């Protein structure tokens, strides 16, 4: 499931490419035909992410809410402009043409993008794993960059958003619905704080107070979107390892300073994820180690997907268990 950093990156792409433009909406699949007709031809006025959910506002104060869930993904084509604030040290910033070539004059030509082997930091496709999406209808192969604009819809496109220069196709979301402002407020009110939207002491206090009242294991609490927004399976495992916390420790057993440190580390890792497009949780790497980590997930996580391998700190084999119907990766020694 796409985690908070991915949804914030999607929202920023909509801010840069769609906000301020009149947008044509359609539902090639047909399942969102009524909703698309309500929004078709309206100007997009805002795009925001709260944790794993995204909200697109159109004039007449109507909103499109999207929750990608496990299988949802956005695919962009056309003259994509990346948000100017997303600029990592490897030069990944700016405009791409339909072939995906970086053409932004603000980026040094000598800075070659470090692309993730699984396409995690792609500007063109953000969402579910590549192996489960963007298939030709009867062919088991990935699609290539479109030759014409807009490209023909491929697969089960729930909704297409189109301007004169950019196209965004949504496939497989858990939620895709039109809401009024009161309904949007009601959805957001149920969500826990998102440090990228609110880094205040009040947000930290809210998170800390809720965690320290719960007898629930901290490994489950961090996945509860009503407690904190945006954390998924990868960040859960990595945050707990970085804090040297046993996933089964009840929230109410944790010291106040420990819970506050978790919140601050989540804010830190979320910012890195938005800037790089990757869940980079080994954040002290330099030189060749950083290049390898940017290119390959196996080189940028402490415990996630490392079951059976020695812990990078103590050498104990990383354990894989199930918690809350999701895979849990942790080190029994470092996190004892």
Helices and strands as residue ranges (DSSP letters): H 4-17, E 24-26, H 33-39, E 44-50, E 53-58, E 62-67, E 73-78, E 80-81, E 95-96, E 125-127, G 130-132, E 135-136, E 139-142, E 157-162, E 166-171, E 175-180, H 181-189, H 201-211, H 218-221, H 233-242, G 251-253, H 256-276, H 287-295, G 297-299, E 319-323, E 326-330
